[in-house]
Amino acid sequence: MKAAAYARYSSDNQREESIEAQLRAIREYCERNRIQLVKIYTDEARSATTDDRPGFLQMIQDSTIGLFSAVIVHKLDRFSRDRYDSAFYKRQLKKNCIRLVSVLENLDDSPESIILESVLEGMAEYYSRNLAREVMKGMKETALQCKHTGGKPPLGYDVARDKTYVINEHEARAVRLIFEMYASGKGYSDIIHILNNEGYRTQTGRPFGKNSIHEILKNEKYRGVYIFNRSASKKNGKRNHHKSKNEDEIIKIEGGMPRIIDDETWEKVNKRMAKNKKGANSAKETYLLSGLIYCSKCGGAMTGTRKFAGRNKSLYVSYECSTRKRTKTCDMKAINKNYVEGLVIDHLEKNIF
């Protein structure tokens, strides 16, 4: 019998078996049972409560082409800790005539094994959700003390040994420069140009772009407010920084952060951002080719943009390279919206319809 191995290591619990240990046990199992191991799929630091696992999804896809007739895991919770996902993907494997085998849980096709497997899957899901609840409880306690709860600190801050925030003066200069320039009427493009020319970088070490400037300008931590648990979760468990949770779920503590920006500057910036947002929402364009055309120079997506320019402040609607728009590192010129959409529509009419 030919088989594939699947191993997963989750970052939420450092005591779990490493991928190497799982594969060692799977190889020993194959040797004892005269099984030929033909393919290995792995996912590092991936939770089994979601199917957002590249190695796992590739394994499911490959199960359709007859490479193997069984998938071997060290334990069933390596396959999935979500009962719905487990049932769904097991059915996918079964349709493709693939068996799921656990090294440590000796399950067969008997009725008793079906019940035992259901119990094991329920326990795995309970363990995962209970762990998440306990982790969140500990993080909330840390947050109430205005301490760092993990991840990278915002630009302008370092984390002291006791997990409190302290100001990083070099980075704080960039933050003050951003707020002061925006409050004085400068646009994103001017701010980006000055910051990048003076050698400042984002918290990830990259050149500044419009998104990074926008996120800094709306971050209340710079005016001294400690904030925890604001971002809502996406379906795959990751944070959605563009959507906030309900106010009763968010921890906000005035004076909990070392202040970098004074109230006067913060208010000026806040008023200007609100005004610009209102203006942006008052007139919108439909861009037929968004997500479909790319820059020929850098490969970045061409995205729709509208601006008033020239002596008469005429409206120009076009597609612009997203790399050029964000970081100014591409010199691709904008393309007139009507021209490029007309070109594509003409091509469709002549060659497709």
Buried (B, 14 or more C-beta within 10 A) or exposed (E): EEBBBBBBBBEBEEEBBEBEEBBBBBBEBBEEEEBEBEBBBBBEEBBBBBBBBEBBBBBBEBBEEEBBBBBBBBBBBBBBBBEEBBEEBBEBBEEBEBBBBBBEBEBEEEEEEEEBBEEBBEEBBEEBEEBBEEEEEEBEEBBEEBBBBEEEBBBBBEBEEEEBBEBBEEBBBBBBBBBBBBBEEBEBEEBBBBBBEEEBBBBEEEBBBBBBBEBBBEBBBBBBBBBBBBBBEEEEEEEEEEEBEEEEEBBBBEEBBBBBBEEEBBEBBBEBBEEEEEEEEEEEEEBEBEEEBEBEEBEBBBBBBBEEEEEEEEEEBBBBBBBBBBBBEBEBEBBEBEEBBEEBEEEEEEEEE
